[in-house]
Amino acid sequence: MDKDFSKADIGVRILAFMIDFGTFSMILVAGIIPRNPFGHELVIIIIALLIFCMRDSFGGAGLGKRLLKVAVRCVDKPDLTPSLFKLFYRNIFIFVWPIEVLSLLWYERKMGDTYAGTDVYRIS
């Protein structure tokens, strides 16, 4: 079975991220922080951000990517989903998001994708 993998365009990638981030933010604000009886909001936010970095762990696609039919794949073999480590590693760069946005706009590839050896492709 020979599949044709084409890279996802920047607009789709940004929209997928916005869907993921919006959904995650609503869940975090509406469900977790107000019900925290311990008063450790910072710890919860750090844990939540680490969980957010794992958003693409299921088949290389979080909610936004699934809705838009794109997924993270290995650059050298786009038919393969990267390891959990690579998926987490590429998303850790969210902590320097201004650089990630500039990298995506300028090079059409996120810094995290470059270092992890991944990219986002259209899938069927």
N, C-alpha and C positions, 0 to 999 in steps of 0.2 A: 504494500500500500504506500504509494508515493504521495506525500502531501506537500503543498506549496505554502511556505511560511513567509509572510511579509511583515515587516516591522510596523508596529502600531504608530500612528502619527501622534504628534505632540498634543493636539487637542483632545484626543481620546484618552491619552495617558493622564492629562490634567483633570479631565472630567471623572475618570475612574478614581483618582486620588481624592477629589472633592466628595464623591459619593462615600468612599471609605471613611474619610475624616469626619464628614458630617454625621454619618451613622454612628461612628465611634463616639463622637462628642456628645450626641444626644443620649446614648446609653450611659456614658460616664456621668454626665451632669444630672440626668433625670433619675438614674437608677442607683448609682454607686455612692457618689459623694454625699448626698443628703442623708443616706441611711447609715453612714459610718458612725457607729457609737463610740469609737476610740479617739476621734479627733486627730488622726494621723493622715490628714489630707495629702501632704507631700509624699508620703510613702505610697499611698494608693495611686497617686498620679504617676509616680515613677514606675510602679508595677504595671499600671495601665499602658504607659508608653512602651514598655518592653513587650507587652502583649500585642500592642499595635504594630510593633516591628515584625510580628509573626503573622500578620494578616494574609500574606500570600502563601502560607504553608500548606494549604489544601489544593494540590494540583497546580500550584503556581499562580493562583488567582484568588483575591479577596472578593468581596461582594461587588465592588465597582467594576473590577476587571471581568468578573463573570457576566454582569449585566451588559457590558459593552463587547463581550466576546473577544477578549484579549487575555494573555497570560504571560507570565515570566518564563523564559526558557533559556537554556545554555546557548551562548553565542556560537560556539563551534558545532553544536548539534541541536538545532532548534526543535527537534522532535522529543528532546529529553527535558523533563522538569528538573531544575536544579535541586541539590540537596537542601535539607532544612537549614543547615549552617549557612549556605550561600544565600538562601532566601532571607534569613535573619540578618546576615551581614550587609546585604544590599540595602536593607531598610534602616539599619542603624544610622545611616547618614542623614536621616530625617532631623537629627539633632543639629545639623548645620544646614537647615532647609534653604536659606538664601543662596548658598553656594550650589545646592542641588538644583534649584530653579534656574539659576544662571547657566549651569552646566547643561541642563535639558534644553534651554532656549538657544544657547550658543552652539553646542556640539550635537544636539538632538539625542543626547544620552546622559543619564544621570551619572554622577560620580560613583554612587554605590553600584550601579550596573557595570561600570568600567572595572572597578576593583574586584567585583564578584564574578566577572566573566559571564554576565547575564544581559538580557535585553527583553523588551516586551514585544510580543508578536501577536498578530491576529490569529485566532483559532476558529475552527468550524465546529 
